[in-house]
Amino acid sequence: MKTLTSLAALVATPKVFAHAGDHGSHIFATLGHLFSQPDHLVMAAAGVLAGLIAVVLVRRRA
């Protein structure tokens, strides 16, 4: 698990500086930004897919 966390940190670090802007101004502005940027949508979809795969694998083991 430590290896996966380290890999995720290395992959995500360049994206932190990908675009400028204040993301903490207002909750609706933040949500609008998150749902309108393709890079955020791709990462959200990847997270949902990883979660679904994890649930399926855990249920198969049980």
N, C-alpha and C positions, 0 to 999 in steps of 0.2 A: 504494500500500500504506500510505503514511503517513496518508492520508485515512481509510482504513478503520480503522486502529488508533486514530486520534484519535476517530472516531465511536464505536467500541466503548468507549473509555474514558469518553466523555461519557454514553453510555447506561448503562453499568454503575455509574457513581459513585453514583447515588441508591440502588441496591440494596445497596451496601456497608453503609449505615446502616439498612437496612430492619428488621432484627431484632437484638436484643441477644443476647448469650450468648458463652461461651467456646468457641471451636471447636478449641482445641488441647489439651483435657484428656486425651483418650485416642483412639487411632486408631479403635476400634470406635464410640465415641460420635460421633466426627466423621463416619464413614461412615454411621452410623444417621441422623444429622441430615441429611446430604446426600441420602440416598435417601428420606427421609420428608417433605421440604419440596417443595411443588409448584413453587415458583419455581426451585429448584435442578434439578428434573427437567426443566422446560421448557427451561432454558438448556442442560442436557446434551443433550437431544434436538436442540436447534437446532445445537449444535456438531457432533453426529454427522451431521446432515443436511448441514451446510455441508461437512464433510469428504468425504462421499459425492459431493456435487455437484462438488467440486474434483477428486476422483479420476476421475470420469466425463469431465469436461472435459479433463483432462490426457491421458487415454487416447485421446480422440477426436482430439487434435492430433497424437499420435504416429503 
